[in-house]
Amino acid sequence: MSITTYSELKTSIANWLDRDDLTSVIPDFIMLAEHQMERSIRHYKMVERSSGALDSQYSAVPADWLETIRFSITDNNTSKVEQTTVSDLMDKRAAGLNQTGLPKFYAHVGETFELYPTPDQTYTIELLYYQKIPALSDSQTTNWLLGDAPDAYLYGSLLQAAPYLGEDERVNVWSNLYTTAVTSLNAVNEKTRHSGTALRMRLAAY
């Protein structure tokens, strides 16, 4: 059967497991697989671009943020804000007597960006980042990853089912198939990055 929707994926998982009593937990297998794939996959279709105003020392990351690619201030001539560690940022702040001005450095502090120097006015920023995989549900019935790699979703979900079901001699097969699917996705991303083809990115408010 085809696997193009959340419902079809759940049915396929039940069929592969040869179980008809897992209706309530199969969504958990899918959710856990999505989190695993977010740690394993970096693909150009995950790239998001967000812009907005920055006027304080701390700024919240976007709700769908997964990993920062580039942080820039776009007022006048665009300038890149360099990533550093929280410890290094603290040292810079102490040495500079907590100065204000055009931010040149940022660090991740929990679910926020901390900027240094602290902005002395409102700046326009652009954040390029990897976006979380849009979670499948009864209302979000498909996403780009299910369209491109239903095998990754299927084998990833089957792997997450293994601890729940106990020993399953098929787990090594599923693991190898899942690894192949993820490796293939990441290879496509690398090929696209180095092909010279410009990526089209969505612009979101930030």
C-alpha positions in Angstrom: 0.0 0.0 0.0 1.0 3.6 -0.5 2.2 5.6 2.5 1.3 9.2 1.8 -0.7 10.2 4.9 -0.7 9.9 8.7 -3.5 7.4 8.5 -1.8 5.2 5.9 1.5 5.3 7.9 -0.3 4.1 11.0 -2.0 1.3 9.0 1.3 0.2 7.5 3.0 0.1 10.9 0.3 -2.1 12.3 0.6 -4.4 9.2 4.4 -4.7 9.4 4.1 -5.5 13.1 1.3 -7.9 12.4 -0.7 -6.5 15.3 -4.2 -5.1 15.5 -4.0 -4.1 19.2 -1.6 -1.1 19.0 -3.9 1.6 17.8 -3.4 3.7 21.0 0.4 3.5 20.9 1.3 3.7 17.2 1.1 7.5 17.3 3.7 7.4 20.1 6.0 5.3 17.8 5.6 7.9 15.1 6.3 10.9 17.5 9.4 9.2 18.9 10.6 8.5 15.3 10.1 12.2 14.4 12.3 13.3 17.3 15.0 10.7 16.4 14.9 12.0 12.8 15.3 15.6 13.9 18.5 14.6 15.6 19.7 12.6 12.5 18.5 14.4 9.4 19.7 17.8 8.0 18.0 18.5 4.7 17.5 21.6 2.7 13.7 21.3 3.0 14.2 21.9 6.7 15.8 25.3 6.1 13.6 28.2 7.3 14.3 32.0 7.2 12.9 34.3 9.8 13.1 38.1 10.1 12.1 40.5 12.8 13.1 43.3 15.2 15.7 42.9 18.0 16.0 45.5 20.8 17.0 43.6 23.9 19.8 41.4 25.4 17.6 38.3 25.0 15.4 37.1 22.2 13.3 34.0 22.0 14.1 31.4 19.4 11.3 30.6 16.9 8.8 27.9 18.1 9.9 25.5 15.3 13.7 26.2 15.7 16.0 23.2 15.7 19.5 24.5 14.9 20.9 27.9 13.9 22.6 28.2 10.5 23.2 31.9 10.3 22.3 35.0 12.3 22.6 38.4 10.7 21.6 42.0 11.2 20.4 43.5 8.0 20.2 47.2 8.8 22.3 49.2 6.3 25.2 46.8 5.4 24.4 43.3 6.5 26.6 42.1 9.3 26.9 38.5 10.6 26.4 37.9 14.3 29.0 35.2 15.4 28.0 32.3 17.6 30.1 31.8 20.8 29.7 30.1 24.1 27.8 31.4 27.1 31.0 31.5 29.1 32.8 33.5 26.4 29.9 35.9 26.2 30.0 36.4 30.0 33.7 37.2 29.7 33.1 39.7 26.9 30.3 41.4 28.8 32.5 41.7 32.0 35.5 43.0 30.1 33.4 45.5 28.1 31.5 46.7 31.2 28.3 45.4 29.7 28.5 47.8 26.8 25.7 48.5 24.3 25.9 48.8 20.5 25.6 46.8 17.4 25.4 43.1 18.5 28.4 41.1 17.2 28.1 37.8 19.1 25.3 35.5 20.3 25.0 32.4 22.5 22.1 30.0 23.0 20.7 30.3 26.6 17.9 27.9 27.0 15.3 28.8 24.4 16.7 32.3 23.8 19.5 34.0 22.1 21.7 36.2 24.2 23.3 39.1 22.3 26.5 41.1 23.0 26.9 44.0 22.9 23.3 44.5 24.2 21.4 46.3 21.3 21.5 50.1 21.7 18.5 50.5 19.4 16.1 48.3 17.4 17.8 46.3 14.7 16.3 44.2 11.9 17.6 40.6 12.0 17.5 37.6 9.7 17.8 34.1 11.2 18.5 31.2 8.9 17.8 27.9 10.8 16.8 24.3 10.5 13.2 23.8 11.3 11.7 21.0 13.3 9.9 18.3 11.3 6.2 19.3 11.2 4.7 16.6 13.4 2.1 14.3 11.8 -1.3 14.1 13.4 -4.9 13.7 12.5 -5.0 17.4 11.5 -1.5 17.5 10.0 -1.9 14.5 7.8 1.3 14.8 5.7 4.6 16.8 5.5 7.6 17.1 3.2 9.4 14.2 4.9 6.6 11.7 4.6 6.4 12.7 0.9 10.1 12.4 0.3 11.0 9.5 2.5 8.1 7.3 3.7 10.6 4.6 4.3 12.4 6.7 7.0 9.1 7.2 8.7 8.1 3.6 8.6 11.4 2.0 9.6 12.0 4.7 12.2 8.6 4.0 13.8 9.1 0.3 13.7 12.4 0.8 15.6 10.6 2.8 18.2 8.1 0.0 18.6 10.8 -2.6 19.4 11.3 -1.6 23.1 7.5 -1.6 23.6 7.1 -5.0 22.1 10.2 -6.6 23.7 12.6 -8.8 21.8 12.0 -8.7 18.0 14.3 -10.5 15.7 13.5 -8.0 12.9 15.0 -5.0 14.7 18.4 -5.3 13.0 16.7 -5.3 9.6 14.6 -2.2 10.5 17.7 -0.5 11.8 19.7 -1.1 8.6 16.8 0.1 6.5 16.2 3.2 8.6 19.9 4.1 8.5 19.9 3.7 4.7 16.9 6.0 4.4 18.5 8.7 6.6 21.9 8.4 4.9 20.2 8.8 1.5 18.3 12.0 2.7 21.5 13.5 4.1 23.3 12.7 0.9 20.7 14.5 -1.2 21.1 17.5 1.0 24.9 17.5 0.5 24.5 17.1 -3.2 22.1 20.0 -3.4 24.3 22.2 -1.2 27.3 21.8 -3.6 25.4 21.8 -6.8 25.2 25.6 -7.1 21.4 25.5 -7.2 19.9 28.3 -5.1 17.5 27.2 -2.4 14.1 28.7 -2.1 13.3 29.4 1.6 10.1 30.5 3.3 10.2 33.9 5.0 8.5 33.9 8.4 7.9 36.7 10.9 10.1 36.6 13.9 
